[in-house]
Amino acid sequence: MHVTIIKGQADDMITICRADGSVASTRFPKKGPVPHDAVHLIVEEVLGLGHGFWGMVAAGHDPDEIQEIAKAAGHASAKRATPPGAEIVELIQAERIVEAAEAALWSGGTDAAGLRDLAEAGCGASHVPLPALSPAQAQEILARVCAIRDDWVPAAPGHQLELRWTLS
């Protein structure tokens, strides 16, 4: 699946071309120095989470409907502090690791152990186990997110980030 993220002024745009030729697109607000959904792709790819956000999009779900799917399956939040349905466990795990990677960027950085600690706390609060996350994988996530930041932050609106989703 081919993913293009286009930098905008107030929000960014994602265009997706799935392996079957179907296309989806959405806009999303800026949420830090790098596109949130690019961090998702990195985390899910590095950890082999085929049923996270991008796996659901590859399977045909519209990006805009995934939040509602998660809510319907019992996504844990402050208002719903119960274990989620099995069908969204990887989605929640990915989200918590993405948040840990973003926190590392926003705070000026952390190391692999710090990323793992943040992710473990987030997963615990969401009633999901932390997936296997080795120090090498945590370091790879941080390095790839920082590489995108270094390209994305100075780029002008209209800049495109081209990514590939290869997990099925």
Disulfide bonds with the S-S distance in Angstrom:
none
